[in-house]
Amino acid sequence: MKHDMNRLSLAVRLALTVGALAVAGTLQAQDAANAGAQPSGTQQSDTQQSATQAPSQSKAKTLQGMVVTGSLIRRVDAETSSPVVTIDRSNIDNSGKPTLGDVLQQLPSISGNATNTQNNSNGGGGASPLLEGGDGAARVSLRGLGETRTLVLIDGQRMANQDINMIPQNMIERVDVLAEGASTVYGSDAIGGVVNFILRKDYKGAEFSLNDGISSHGDGQRRGFNFTVGDSGEKGNIVAGLNYNKYDSVLATKRSFSAHQLYLSSGVVTAAGSGTIPTGRIQVPSSIANQYGCALKPNGTAYLTLQQGNGSALGDYRCYGGAGDTYNYNAYNYIQTEQERTDGFVLGNYQLSDNLKFFADMFYNRTVSSGQDAPAPTGVGDGWHVLSSNPINPFGVTFSANGIPGDPNSGYAFNTRLTGLGTRLHTFTTTNAQVMTGLRGNFGQSSWTWDAIIDYGHHNRIQRDYNEVNIAAFQAAIDSGVNVFNQADPSVTAALKSGVDTPVYTMTNSMRQLQLDASGDLWSLPAGTMQLSVGGLYRKQTMNYDVTSDAILDIATGNCQILQEACGSPGRGSYNVKELFAETLIPLLSNVPWAYSLNLDLGIRSSDYSTTGTTTNKKIAVEWRPIADLLVRGTVSQVFRAPNLDELYDGYTIGGPVLSDPCINLTSGQLAQHANACQYVPPGWGGNPIAQVTSYYSGAVPTGSSLKPEHGKSVDIGFVYSPSALPGLSSSLDFWHIYLTDMLTPITAQTVANSCFANNGSPYCSYIHRYDNTSKLAGAVFYINTPVVNLGNLSTTGVDFTVGYQIPHFNLGSVNPGNFKVGLNTSYTSTYKNDATPGQPGAQTINYAGTYTQQFGNIARWRGTATLNWNMGHWSAQWQTRYIHRLTDLNADFTTGANAPMGGAVYHSIQLGYAVPAIHTRFDIGVDNLNNKIPPLVYQNGANYNVDTATYDTLGRYYWARATVKF
């Protein structure tokens, strides 16, 4: 990776300048070491302890080290080369959020696309993209790199399911967020960084908390409780708890910005919707269309829709009116999904002897949730037809997906909306269980310690789709005379309701891991003691995705027994990985001029995957204190991500991308030059019947392909300044750069077509399937395979800045104003460059920093949070503001492809608490989105709300209250 030394020099000078300005006048957050915890409501680096409290070498020997997030070495000092941001219990409590996902997804380092609890339509990250959403999951996307490139840990151990909402809040002591590549420490997936949940230990007592909340619109109620009990003794500790919360659903029509789907076309915003409507969108030949005066399409046909009557006569129809005739499917979607979540946990440890400890951490989660979609849209492409001879058909042509042998007037399109069947409901029952247990010990009286850890996780999700149309029953109804042209007829609804299915999709994942590691001192050097940590692990992960027979996709026809949109395929597979890893900390200098301390941290990990072979990755990190108050840190590490089970073994599911076919209007000579891309295409071919073609998404294995890991580098250069002259003051500045090659991504249909057209020998040519010469559609795309492949490069750079101050106590005359803490956490994304098809003709690098796209989500350049905390006696309060900078919605205009501006967003929240010692109770109230900020609009974005729900609040001003009793 190339580095611009002029920019680096400028960055260093900027860092020192900002540090000086911070000392001169910027308010800064709490010194973690001074207070023993982070400021309430702030998110601050756990490396930001005062330099005056950095332990001496002699003192370090008397203290027990701990493993800090981002390192395998047991350290006494929390300030390391890793820029870790910490959210402690007070941060979580003051937020008033009932789930951890709601808390974490507001961090400035988190951006891009991520599954969000409130989203009805982004699915649950499972084996198939057919999922309609609503499973209540929440995941994290650090640096905008996506949830698959962010690793989630519990006490440094990998989670089987990365849904952070499954973790009970009351079992968490704090959350460490490391937003830099950490593959040498934690292995695959830690490209954007890691989120490490640190569990409560040595808890004694009991606590019961009850919470409730509702929006200012009087909807979106959430309520719940949690109970925690624990006890400690000389030999050990046990903590157990129960957590329950429930969310009510909120329809999109309850907010003005999401009441209708908005489309931007030729600079004009229109409230529109789906072209599949209850009165039908019916294709007819010119001989019929001319009777109505309809404008003809280039192929000589036009579209009609039912205007009056029962549809049995031609006079009942009129020309289809385009945008004016569209269907508002937003009226049925949720901007907050209905969900009910129950969690339980037991955490325990027991000292078996002076040198041996047993521990076991267990937790279980069950979530019942649901998403909802509009009544089913269907068309002849789903596998049904209406013959010209059918008495209900007044047009004299056959409506079918393709031509029917012996029927020259067949192959006309017909789409309708089955409103009589009601909404399509998608329910999810999700269970998660994880057990982490093992032994920890010492090697005699030496400094060496060891761990033997078993980590087992199991995840099961059952999705049921209600009111899915059974095609055979639907066809039988049509053949028996049910008038499919008139959806308003109650007899039609009654006939259709007798032929619906409830397909079931079951996802099961499991993880089994055994890890052995040891850490200790090697030998003494003049600057201190050299330390080493070594270890190895074995992990096996399995996936099994089952689909009931009525929903299994037949790739030869593109159909299943129900509507195409609900067709899926089973997928199952497993892999195992064996890893060896080591890390050493080498003190180079100590207590010499311009080197209060200088440490070198080296790490290496070798990973052998049964699916992709062996990869070895290394890191080098430097920790330099030129003076006691200033830490200069830098890390360069190699990162990688092995293909996950979904990317390898997902079965086929249907997509409908828009394709600009490169084989249009070519001569026979030109077609011969592109034989593989344009197979069966006749000279002068006019193109596919519609721009939207059929694609089959899948993992690599079903298409006979193989995958390799994606690789890259992560660079972080940072500064931590904690002036001893101002105790409680600390700031940090970090410059980061992450670069990836061979990205694992589903290839697009357009990329497949363009690649094969440019190169007849392209491996992607086999993904194109066209109708052959025996079909009326000869040359048209039948389907294109779009599996996961290794393709693309990505490079992102930016700067993080945090500053915090625990203001010394002061009096205003005889008045005690209380204690104050302030904090600021910001992240700036300078570049986010992607080359989707490196090395291919026409490839280009696009900088997505400051943009919103469906592919990468929200990459706002600036994000930040600022917090003010106050306490006095039994009272406490917090004010917090969150900022997302304005950005550009790329190619937002449906017609012209022009960009559209998206405004910035500032959210304010407040919290007030009062403790009543006489009854051991604390009361808290709060308001989120105090200014009732409406989210910036996004057009035809596929999320059905006109907003980016992974980033912005959709409910508006929200009131909450909580009462907590301690026993």
N, C-alpha and C positions, 0 to 999 in steps of 0.2 A: 504494500500500500504506500502510495506516495504522500509525502507531507510537504506542504508549502512552508518553508522555514520563515519567510517574511511574515506570514500569518501567525505562525507560532510565536514569533518574537512579539508581535503586536498583542497576541492573547496574553502573554506573560505580563507585559506592561499594563494592559487593561486590568488584569487580576490584581496587581499590586495597587493600582490607582483606586479600584473599587474597595479594596480592603482598607485603604487609608481613609476613604470617604466614610466607610462604615464606622470606623473608630471616631471620626470627627463629629458625626451627627446623626447617623441612622439608628433608629430604634431597633433593638435586636432581642432575640428570644432567650429563653432560659438556658443556663448552663446545666447540661444534663447531670454532670457529676456533682455539681453544687447542690442540686435539689433532689437528686436520686430518682427523678422521673422527668419526662418531657413536660413542657408547659401544657396546661389543659387546653385542648382544642387546637394545638399547633401540630404541624408535621415537620419535625426537625431532625437533622442527621444525628445519629447516636455517636458519631465521631466528633461532635462539637463540644467536647468537654474542655474545661479550662486547661490551658497548658500548664498552669501553676500546679495542677493536680496530677500531672503525668507522673507515675510512680518511678522512683529511682530503682536502679538495678538491685540494690540490697533489699529494698522494701518488697520488690516483686517476688523475691524468693520466699517471703513469708505469707504470700497471698495465694489463694487457689485460683488458677486460671480458668477461663471459660472460652468456649468456642463462639466467636462472633460471626455474624452473618457475612458471607463472602470469603471466609478463610477456614481452613482445617486446623490451624494452629490454635492451641489454647493460649489466650492472652489475658493479661491483667488489665492493660490499658484498652479502652474501647475505641480509641482513635487509631485507625488503621488506614491502609491504602484504599479501602473500599468506601465509596460514598453512600452510606446507608441512611435512609430516612426512616424514622421510627414513629409509629402511632401507638401510644400507650393506652391504658384502660380509660384514663380521664378523657382522652381524645374521643374514644368510641362512645363513652357515656354522654358526653356533652353534645354529641351530634344528634342524639335522640333517634338515630336510625335503628330499626329492629334487626337488620341483616348487615353482615359485614360487607357485602357487595355494594350497598348504598354508601358506605363510608369510603371504601378504597377507591372506587371509580371516580372520586372527586380529586384525587392527587394530581398535581400538575404534570408529573412524569408519565401519566397514563393518557393515551390518546388512540386515535384510529378506530377500528371496529372491534367491539367486544360484546358478548352476550350480556344483556341487561334485563333485570327482573321485570321491568315495566313493559318490555317489548313483546308484543303478541305474535310477531311474524319472523323472528330471526332464528328460531329453532333452538335446540339444546346442545349443539355441538356433537351430535351423535353420528352414526354411521351413514346416514343418508340425508341429502339436502331436501328430501320431500317433507321433512318435518315442518309443521305449520307454526311452531313456536308455542309459547305459553307454558313452558315447563318450569318456570320460576328460577332458572339458573342465572348466575352472574359470574363472569370471568374477567380476567385482567389482560390488557394489552399495553405493556410497557414500551415506550418510545414509538408507539404506533406500529409496532412490528407484528401485531396480531396475537391472539390468545394462545396459539400453538407455539409461540416463541417466548412465552413467559412461563417460568416454572413455579409451581406452588408447592410449598413445603410446610410440614409441621415439625417443629423442633429439628429442622435440618433434614427431615426425611420426606421423601416424595409422596404426594397424595395420589391415590388411585384415580380420583375424579377431581378435576381442577375447578369444579363449581365451588366458589368460596362461600356461597350461602348455606352450604351443608354444614359449616363449622359453627357450633354453638358459641355465641358471643361470650357467654359467661365462663367459658373455659380458657379464654385468651388473656394472657398477661400483657402482651404487646405484639405489634406487627412490625417486622423489619422489611423494608422495601429497598432492594439493591438494584438500581437501574443501570447496570453495565453487564457485559457478557461475563458469565461465570461457569463456562463449560468445564474448566479444569477442576473446579471445586465440586460441582453438582452433576456434571454430565450433560446429556442431550437436553434440548429445549430451552436452556438458560441463555438464550441469545440476547434478548432484550433485558434480561435480569431475572431476579427471583423475588417472590413474596414469601416470607418466612413467618409463620405464626408460632409464637413462643407461648407455651402453655403455663398456666398458673402452677406454682409449686409452694409447698409449705403453707397452704391456706388453712386457717383455723376459724371456725365459727359457722354461721348460717346467714343466708341473705335471701330475701324474697322481693321481687320487683314486679310491679304491674304497670303496663303502659297502654296508652290509647292515643289516637290521632285522627284528624279529619281535615279535609281541604276546606278552603273558604267557600267553595261551591257546594259544600254539604255532601260531598261524596268521597270515594277513595279511602274509606275508613280502614285503619289498621289497628289491631289490638293484640295484646299478648302478655306473657309473663315469663319470668325465669326464676328458678330456685337453685341455689348453690349451697352445699354443705361440705365441710371438711374438718379434718382433725390432724394434729401433728403430735408426734412423740419423739423420744430419743432415737428410736430405730427407723422411723419413717413417717410418711404422710399419705393421706388419701383425700381426694376431692371428688365429689360427684355433683351432677346437676341435671336439670331438666329445663328445656326452653321450648316455648310455644309461641307462634305468631300467625296471624291470619290477615290477609289483604282482601278487600272487596274489589271487584272489577269496576272499571270506568270505561264507558263507551266513548269512541272518538268524537261522536256528535255532541258530547257534553262540553267541548271546547271549540271556540269559533275557528281557530287555526286548523283544526283537523276534521271539521264537520264534513268537508268534501275533499276529494282528491284534487289537487291543483296541478295544472299542466301549464308549462311555459312554451309558447309556440309563436315564432316570429315576433318576439318581444312582448307578447300579450299573455297575461295570466288568465286562465279559464278554469272554472270549477267544472270538472268533467268526471269521467270514470271509465268503466269498462264498456267495450263495444258489444259485449254479449249481454243482451237485454231480454226481459220477459216477453216482449212482443216479437222477438226474433230478429235475426239479421240474415236475410234470405237472398241468396244469389240466384239471379234469373238471366236467361239469354236476352239479347237485344230485342227479339221479337215480342217479348213480354214487357221489357223495361220501357219500350217506346210508347206503350199504352199509357204510362204514367208520366212520361216526359223526364225520366231520370237520366242524369248524366252518366254516360258509359265509361267504364274503366278501359284501359288499353287493350284488354283481352276481349272487349266487346260485350261484357256483362255489366249488370248493375245490381244494387241491393235494395230490397224492400223490407218493410216491417208492418206488422198488423196495426191498423188504425181503429177499426170498429168491428162489431159483429163477432162471429165465432171463427172466422177465418176460412169458411167453406167456399167463399166466392171471391173472385179476383177483385171485386169492388171493395172488399174489406181492407185492402192494403194501400200503402202509399210508399213513396221513395224514402229510403233510410236517410235520416237527417244528419249523420255525422255526430259532431260533438254535442249537439242538442238532444240526441237520443241516447246518450250514454247512461250507465247505471252507477249509482253512488254506493259502491261497496264499502266505503268508509263507515257507513251508518251501522255496520255490524262488527267492526273491529274494536279491540280494546286498546286504550292507551295505558291502562294498568291491568294486568292479568289477575284473575282470581287465583288465590293460592292459600294453602294451609300447611304449615310446616311444624313438625315436632322433632326435637333433638334431645338426645341424652348422652351423657358421657361419664366415665369413671377414670380418674388419673391417680396412680399410686406408685409408691416406691418403698422399698424395705431394705434396711442395712443387714445383710446376712452375716457379715463379719466386718472387721476393721478395714479389710481390703476388697470387699465384694458387696455390690448393691444390685438388687433386683428391681426392675421397673416394668410397669405395664400401663399403657394409655389406650383407652378404647372409647370410641364414640359411634353413634348411630343416628341416622337422619332419615325421616320419611316426609316427602313433600307430595301433596296432592294439589294439582293445579289444572288450569284449562285455558285454552285459547279458542277464539271463535272467528269464523269467516262468514262472508255473505252466502246466501243460497247458491247451490252448485251451478256454475256455468258449464254448458256442454255443447258439443257440436259433433258433426258426422266424423270428425277425426278421432273421436273416442271409440269408433267401431260400430256405430249403428247407422241405419239408412232409412229413408222413406221412398218407396218405389213410386214411379209415375202412375202406376195402376192402383195405388192405394186410394180408396174413396175419400180419405181426409185430405188428399193432396189436390188442390185446384190448379196447379201450374203445369201439369203434363210433363214434367222433367223429374228425374230421379236425383235425390239428394244423397250423396255418398262421398266418402273421402277420396276414392279413386273410381275410375270407370268400371262398370259392371259388365262382364262379357255378354254380348248379345243385346245390350241396351245402349244405343248410340247417344241417347239423351241423358246419360248418367254423369256423375262426377261434379255436381253442383254443390256449393257449400250451404250449410244451414247451421246456425248457432242460436241457442236460446238459453234463458236463465230459469231454472226450476224453482221459482219462488214458493210454490205451494209446499215444497218439501221442508221449508224452514232453513235456518242457519246450519252450517256445518260446525260441529263442536269437536274439538280435539282435547281429550283429557289425558293427563299424564299422572301416573303413580310412580314416583321415583324413590328408591331406597338406596342408601349408602351406608357401608360399615367399614371401619378401619381399625386395625389393632397394631400397635407398635409396642413390642416387648423385647426384653433382653436383659443382659447383665453388663454392669460396669465395674471395673476394678482397677487396682493398682498393682504394679509389679514390686511387691515388697515395700521397702522404705524409699525406693527410688522416685524420681520425678515422673516416671512413665505410667501412663494410664491406658486402659484398653476398653473397647466396647464390642459387644456381640449383639446385634440388633436384628430382629425379625420384623418385617413390615408387610402386613397383609391387608389388602383392600378389595372390596367387592361392590360393584355398582350394578343396579338393575333399574331399567326404565320401561314401563309399559305404556304405550300410546294407543288410544282407541279413537278412531274417527267415526263419528256418527253422521247419518244421513248421506252416505256415499251411494251413488246410483249403481245398481247392478245392471250392466249393459244387456245381458241376455233377457232379464225381466223387462227392461225398458224397450227392447226390440219387440218382445212378445206383445207388449201393450200397444205399441204403434201398429203392429200387424193386425191386432184385434180391433182396430178402429179408434183407439184413444187419440183424440185430436191434440197432437203435440204442438200445433200452431197456436193453440189458445190456452195459455197457462193460467188464465183467470177462471177457467171452468172448474168448479169444485169436483166434478166427476173425474177430471184429468188428475187433479191432486190426489184423490182417493186411490186411483189406479196406480199412480207412481209410488205412493207410500207403501204399497204392498210389495214393492221390489227394491228395497234399499238394503245395503250391507253395512256392517260395522267391522271394517278390517282392523287388525291388531298388529302392531309393530313392537317387537320386544328386543331391547338392547341389553346385553349383559357383558360387563367387563370385569376382569380380575387382575390383580397384581400380587406377586409373591417375591419378596426380596430378602436376601440375607447379606448383612454387611459386617465385616470385621475390620477394626482399625485400632491403631495405637499411636500415642503422642507422648513426647517427652523431650528432655534436654539431651543434646549430643555432647558438647564439650564447651568449656568456657573460652571466650575470646576476650581480647583486651576491652572491647566495647560492650561486652555482655555475653549471654549464653546463647549459643546456636541451638535452635529447636527444629524438630522434625515430626511430621505426621505422615503415616503411611496406612494404606488399607486396600481392601478389595471387596467386591460385591458380586452377587449373582442375582439377576432379576428376570422373571418371566411374566409377560403380559399377554392376556388373551382377550379376544373379542368374538362375540357371537350375536349376530343380528338376524332375527327371524321375522318373516312376513307371512301372514296368513295367505292361503292359496289364492283367494280372490283378488289379492293385490299384487301378485307376482308378475312382473313385466315380461312380456314376450318380445324380445328384441327383433324378431323377424317381422312382426306386425306393428310394433310400437304401442301395443295395447295390453290391457289386462282385463279382468272381469268387471272392473269398475272404471270410473273416469280416469283418463290418462294422468291427471295431476296427482292422483293418489297411488299410482303404480310405483312399486319398488322392487328390490331384489334382496335376497338373503346375502349376507356377507359374514365370513368367519375366518379367523386366522390367529396366529400367535407368533411371538418371537422371544428369544432370550438374549441377554447381554451379559458378558463377563467383563468386569472393569478392574484395573489396578490404578491406584492414584497415590501421589505423594506431594507434599509441600514442605518447604523448609524456610525458616526465617533466620537470616544471618545479620547480626549486628556488626556494622562496619566501623562506625565512629561513635564516640560518646564524649560529651563535655570537653570539646575542643573548639577553638574559634570557628565560627560559622558552621558548626556541626554539634549542636546540643545533642542530637542523635541522628544517626543515618543507618537505616535498615534496608536490607534487600530480601524480597520475598519471591521465591521461585516455586512454580507448581507444574505438574504434569499429570495427565490422565490418558490411559490407553483403554479403548473400548472396543470390544469384539462383539458385533451384532450378528446373529444367525442369518439375518436378511441382507445385510450390506457389507459385511466384513469388518475389518479393523481400521480404526482411526485413532491417531494420537494427537493430542492438543496440549499446548504449553502456555504458561503465562510468566511474566516478569513484572514485578511491582517494586516501587521504591517509596520509602517513607523518610523524608528529610526534614528535620527541624533545624533551620539555620540559627534560630533563637528559640527559647522555650515557648514563646507565645504563638509561633507560626509553624504550621505543618504544611509542607509541600509534598504532594502525593501524585504518583503516576502509575498507571497499569496498562500494559499491552498484553492482550491474551487472544489466543485462537479460540474460536467458537464453532460449534457444529450442531446440527439437528438431524437425527436419524428419522427417516419416514415413519410416521406413526401407523397404527393399525388401520385407521380409517383410510389413510392415503394409500395403503397397500392393498387392502382387501374389500373396500366398499363395493357392493354390487351396483348394477346399472340402475340409474333413475333418469327421468326425462327432463330436459330443459328446452327452452324455446328462444334461443338467441336470434338477434337480427343479423343477417349475413349479407354482405356486399360481395356477390359471387364474381370472381375474376374471369369466369368463362363466358360472360355475356357478349353477344354480338361478335364472335370470332369467326374467321374464315376457316375452311378445312385445313389449310396449311398451318395456321396459328394453333388450331386445336391439336394437330399432330405434334407440335413442339411441346405441348403440355398434356400428353396423353393420360398420365395418371391423375392429374387434378381434374381433367375435363372428360373423364371416361363417359361414353354414351351421349355426350352433348352434341347435338346436330349443329351444322354451320348456321350462323345467324341467330342462334338461340336467344329468345327474349328474356330469359331469366326464370327464377323460381316463381310459382304462383303467388306466393306472398313472401315478403322480406324475412319473416320470422320462420326459421326452419327448425327441424327437430334435432336435438343433440342428446347424447347419452353420456352423462357424467358417470365416472366410476373410479375406483382405485386403479393402481397400475396392473395388478395381477390379473383381473378379468380380461384385460386386453392383451395379455401376454407380454407386457412391458416389465421392465425392472427399474428400480430407483436407487439412487445413491444419496448419502447425506448432503445437506447443504453446509457449506463452510464459509468462514469469514474471520474477521478480526474485530476486536473491540479495544478502543483506546480511550483512556480517561486521564486527564491531567487536572489536578485540583489543588486548592489552597484552603486551609482552615485557620482562621485567626481568632484567638481567644485571649485578649489582652489582660494581663494580670493586674493592670492598673484599674480595670473596670470589671470586677467579678460579676459573673452572671451574663456577660456579653460574649457572643460568639457569632461568627459568620463563616460561610463556605462558598467557594466558587469552583465549579467543575466544568471543564470543556470535554465533550464526549464525541466519539465518532465510531459508528458501527458499520461494517461493510460485509455484504453477503454475496456469494456466487452460487450458481446451481440451485436457485430457489425452488422449493417444492410447491407447486401450484397447479391447479386445474388449468389445462391449456384451453384457450378459447376457440370456438369454431372458426372465427375469422383468422386466427393465427395458423390453424391447421390448413385452411384453404390457401392462404397467401404463401405459406412455406412450401407446400407441394407445388403450387403454380410456379414458384421461383426455382424449384429444384425437383426434377422428376424422381431423383433418388432419395428424397426426404423420407425419414422414417415415419413421418406423419401422413404420408399418402395413403397408407392402409386404413387410416381413420375415416376416409371419405367414402360414403356409400350413396350412389345415385341410382335412380330408376333406370332399368335397362331398356333395350329397344322393343321389348314386348309390351311396354306400358305406354299409355297415352301421355304420361309425364316423362318420357324418355329424356334423360339428362338432368332432370330436377333432383335436388338433394332429397334422398330418402331419410338418411340420418348421418350425423358426423359424431364420431367418438371424441369425447373431450375428457380424457382421464387425467389424473395427477401425473405431472412430469417434472423433470429437473429443467427449469428454464427461467432465465432472468437474473439480473444483478440488482442489488439495492444498496444504497449508501446514504446514511443519515448522520447529520452533525448538529450539535447544539451546545447550549450553555445552561447550567443550573446555578441558581444563586439562592442561598438561604441566609437569613439574618435574624437574630433573636436576642431579646434582652429581658431579664428578670429585673425590673426596676427596683433599686434599693428602697427600703421603706422610708417614708418621710411624713411629716405632719404639716398641716396648713394651720399654723397657729395652734390653737387648742383642739383642732379637729383632726381626727385620724381618718384619712381617706381610704384606708385599706391597702392591699397589696395588688400590684399590677404586673402583668407579663404581656409582652407583645412578640409577635413572630411574623415572618414573611417567608414564603416558599414559592419560587418562581422557576419556570422552565421555558427556554426559548429554543425552538427548532429552526436552525439556520437553513439546512438543506434536507430534502427527502427525495433522493434521485433514484429513479427506477428505469432500467432498460429491460423491457419485457421480453425482447427477442434478440439478445446480443449475437452478433455475427450474421444475422439474417438480413436480406435486402430490405432497405427502408427502415432498419432499426434506428431508434432514436432514444436518447435519454431525456426524461421529463422530470422536472423538479416539482414535486407535489407539496412542498412546504407551503403552508398558507392556503391550502385547498381542501375541498370536500369532494370525494368521489365514492361511488359504490364499492370499488375495489379496495381502497385503503382507508376509507372512512374520513374522520375529522382530524386533519393534521394542522391545527391552528398553530401559528408561529409562537404566540405568547399564551401561557397559562400561568395562573398564580393564585395563591390563597394568602390572606392576611388575617391575623387573629389578635384580639385583645381580650385578656382575661382579668378578672377582678375578684377578690375575695376579702371579706371582712367579717370576722366572727363566724356566725352561722350562715352568712349570706355569701353567695357567689354568683357570678354572671359571666357570660361570654358573648362577644360579637365576632362573627366571621364573615368575610367576603370572599367570593370566588370569581375569578375573571377568566373568560375565554375570548381571545382576540377575534376580530372580524376576519373573514376568509372568503375565498372565491369558490363557488359551486361550478366545477369544470363541466363544460359541454352541457349546460343546463337546458338550453333551448332545444326543444324536440325537433324543430324544423331546421334551424340554422346551425345548431351546434355551438352557439355563442355561450360565453360564460355569464354567470349571474352573481351579484354580490350577496354575501351573507353577513349580517350585522354581528357585532360582538355581543357578549352577554355578561352581565354582572349580577351575581346572586348574593343577597345578604341573609344571614340567619342570626337569631339571638336566642339566648338561653338564660334563665334565671332559676337559681336553686336556693332552698332554705332548709336547714337541718333543725330538727326538734329533738335534742338529746334526751328529753324526758321520756319519749316514746320510741327512741332509737330509730327514728324515721327521717328520711330526707324526701322533700318534694321538689320536682323539677318541672318547669314548663318551658316551651320554646315555640318559635315560629321559623319555619324554613321558607326560603324564597319570599322574604318579607316584602320586597317591592313588586311581587306578583309578576315577575318578568315572563313575557311571552317568548318562546324560543324562535330563533331565526328560521325562516322557511326554506325548505328544499323541495324541488319540483320533480314529479314523476320518479321518485327515488326508489320505488319498490317496497318501502316500509309502511305504506298506507296511512301515514299520519302527517305527511308534509314536513316532518322534522327528523333530525338525527337523534333518535332516542338513546343511543349509546353515550351521548354527551350532555344533552340538555334536559332540564326538568319539564315534564309535560302536565303536571297536576296544578301548578300555580301555587299561590300562598297556602301554607300547610301549618296547622296548629297541632301540637302534641303535648302530652303531659305524662309524668311518671312518678310513682311513689315507691320508695325502697325502704324496706324494714330490715334491720340487722339484729340478729339474736345473739 
